[in-house]
Every structure is written in C-alpha cells, then in structure tokens.
Amino acid sequence: MKSIVLSIGGSVILSEGADVSFFRKLASLLKKISKQYKIFIIVGGGNVARKYIKLGRDLRFDEKILDSIGIYITRVNAKILTNIIEESNKDIPCTTSEAIDIDKPIIVMGGTTPGHSTDMVGAEIAEKTGADLFIIATNVDGIYDKDPNKYPDAKQLKEVKIDQLIERYGIKWKSAGKNVVIDGPALEIIKRAELATYVVNGKRLDQLEKALTNQSFDGTKITI
C-alpha cells in the first residue's frame, strides 16, 4: 500500500484556532485519506514545548536536556491525536523503526532523540518507507522569502529548490525549540532521498486535503 508521511506542527494541533471541532474534522480527513494511503503522522511540540524550553534555558539546562523536554511535549501532543483517531496506534513509538513496524492504517508519533526536530523524524520515515509524499503542515501558508509573522510584505514561494533552502538554513541542528519552517537535518534527508515534499498550512484543512491527495494547493512544493 502506498504511504504518506505528515509532519504536523504542534502549533497546528494546539493553538487558539485548534478547537474540538478542528480535531474532529482533522480525524475525519485522516480516516478518509487512510483508505488510499498508509499515513505516518509525526506531531511537533509547538508553543507549549518552546515555553518549557525557554524556562529550562533560563535555568541554564544544557541543550540535550532542553531537546528531551521538547520531545516529551511532542509525545503528549501525539497522545492527544491518537485518541481521536480510531484507526491509529494508542502507544506512542519512541523510534522510527518502532513506528514502521506498527500494523495500523494510521501511525502517530512524536519526537525520538535530541539533536533534531520532528520534521527530521518525518523525513527519516519517508526515506525508510519510500513514501509517495512527505507533507509538512505548519501554521503558515508554505515557505516565504522571510517570516510572514514579522513582515507583512513577505512573499510566498510556490516552488523552491532544496539547495536554496539548504543554502539559507544549513543542515545542522541549531538549538532546541528553534522555530523554523524546516530544520537542517530534515533538509539533508529530503535532498538525499529526493523526497517529494510539500509545505502547507495545517489549519486550513481544505488545503491540507488537496496536498494529501496530490492536487493543486495553496502552499509550497520543494523541488530537488
């Protein structure tokens, strides 16, 4: 069966706009897509994780501990998502190998080990499974030439080459809780595995569905 990997930001799962109605609609969409594809979902930590990481940084915790704190939050977010999706696992896997071995139409997980974000976890699963699509669902409409939350004149990039992103962001993990569209280690895997990768606003479920079904969507395609 064909597979899709969806890396969904914690800010999409848990924010002012992510209410009970949103969760139900998301669960319904994923159930619908799972009839055609096996879906791997990796959930991020979002603002909740960043708040705990900031506290830890103020208390002078080292980066490995800060990363571990963020990972725990991603698994809490994943646990919430699994419990609204009947077709998914209920125990959260700690490694990509564990996730791949789960015999469910939808597999949900959070982070794995310090040193990278959940985007890299998603890219790793996509590479290991030969996924048809790797989709990164964030809280903005794709990739921009600059931060759209800070600059009103930011322009959306409909397509961007992976080498341009690597030149801009690098391939190294900067620090725990770093708020970037895609982290460096994920970019490295996307290039190496030549993954078909889309970036879309996960709060806009109509656009997420279009991306999941490989239709024209409002977002960004990363080309190799």
N, C-alpha and C positions, 0 to 999 in steps of 0.2 A: 504493500500500500504506500502511496506517495505520502510525503510528510512536509509539514511547515513548522518552522521554529518562530515563536513570537516572544520577543523580549519586551515586556511591558513595564514602563516606569512606575515606581512607587507613587509618584505624583499623579498618575492616572488612576491608580487603584484607590488611593486615599487622599482626597482633597475636598474642598468645599463643593466642587461640582460632582463628585462621585458619591451619589446617594444610593439608597436602596433600589430605586428604580433603575439606575445605571447598572448596578450589579446584576439585576435580573435580566436586563436587555443584553448585557455582555455574555452572560451564561447561555442565553438563548442563541446568540450569534455563534458562539463557540460550538455548541451542540450541533447546530446546522452545518457548520464547516467540517466537523469531525465525521460526517457521513461520507465525505470525499477524501479527506486527508487525516492522517495521524498528526496530532498537534502537540508540540512541546512548548510549554509556556514557562518563561523564566521571569520572576517578579522582582523588581527593584525595591530599594528602601525608601526613596523619595525624601521629602522634607523631614519626616519623623526620624529617619536614620541620620540625616545631616544635623539635626538638633542634638541628638545624643553624641555624635562625633565631635561637634563643636564643644560640648561640655567636657568630653574626655580630653580634647586638645587643650582646653583652658586648664585642665587639671594635670597637663603635661604627660598624658599617656603616650606611649610610642605608637608609631603608625600601624604596626601589626595588630595591636590591641584595638585601635580605632577601627581598622578594617573588620576585625572579628565582631565588634559591636554592630557595625552596619550589616554584616552577614546575618546576625541573629534577627534583625528587624526585617530583612528580606524574607526570611523563613516564616515570620509571623504573618506578613502580608500574603505569602503563598498559602499559608494555612487557611486564611480567610477565603481566598479564592477557591481552594479545593472544596470547601464546604458549601459552595453554592453551585458546584458543577457535579452532577450525579455521576457522569461518565469518567471522572478523574480519580487518581490515587488519593488516599487520605493521609498516608505517611509521607512526609517531605524528604526526598532523597538528598544526600549530602554531596554526592559526586555525579558527574555526567554519566559515568558508567552505570551507576545505580538507576538513574533516570531512564536510560536507554533500555534497560532490562525489564522495565515495568510493562506489563501487558494490559494496557488501558488505551482507549481511543484518545484520551487527553491526559498528558502528564504535566503536573505543575511542580515547580521547584523554585528555590531562591538562590542565594549565593553559595559558593563552595569553599574556597580558601582565600586568605589575604593576598593582595597584590594585583587585583583587577576588579572590574565591575561585573554586574550580571549580564551586560552586553557581551562580554567575552565568553561567559558561560554559554550564552545562546549561540554565539559563533562556533564555539567548540562542538556543541551538539549538532549544529547544522553541518559542520565538516565531517563529523564521525558518522552521521546517518545519511549523508548525501542528500540533504533536504532540497526540495524544489525551490523553496523561498525562505529567506531569513528576513523577518519584519521587526523593525524597532519601532514600538509605539511609545511616543513621548507626549509632552503636554503642549507642543507647538506644531505648526503645520509643516514639518520637514526640516531641512537644513537651510540655514540662511547665511548670507555673507558676513553677518555679525549678529549678536544676540538681540532677537526681536523683543525681548522683555525689557531691554535697556534702550534700544534705538528704534524709534518709530519709522525711520527710513530704511530699515533692514529689508533686504530683498531675498525672497525665497528662491532657492536653486531647484529647478525641476529635475535636473540631472547634474551629477558631479562625479568626476573620476576619483577612484580610490586613491590614486597617487597624490591628488590635490589635497585630500583630507589628511593623508599621512604627512605631507609637507607642512600642513597647518597645525596638526595636533601631535605628530610624532607617533611612536609605537610603544612608548613607555607609560607605566602607571605613575601618575603624578602624585596623588595623595588620596587618603580615604575621604569619601564624601564629595569628591570633586564633581561639580555639576557641569558636565559636557554632554553634547548630543550622543557621541560615541567615544568610548575610551580607546587609547592607543593599542593595547593588546588585542582588542576586538578588530580594529582596522587591519592589524597584521594578519590575522586569520582570514578575514574577508578577502584580502588580496591573495594570500597563499592558496586558499581553497577555491578562489574565483566564485564566491557565493553571490547569487542574485539577491541583492539587498535593497529593501525599501524602508524609508523612514516616513512615518505618518502620525497624525495626531490621534492618539488612542481614545481621547474623549469624544471624538467625532465618529461614532460607531458606523455611520453610513460610509465614511471614507475608509475606515478600518476594514469593513467588509469588502469593499472594492479592492483594497490591497491584498487581502487574504485570497480573493478569487482571481487575482491577476488581471483586474480590469484597470482602466484609466482612473487614477485617484489624485486627490489634491495632496501632494507631498513631494518627496524626493526619491529618485532612483539613483543608486550608487552603481556606477559602471566600472568595469575592470579595464 
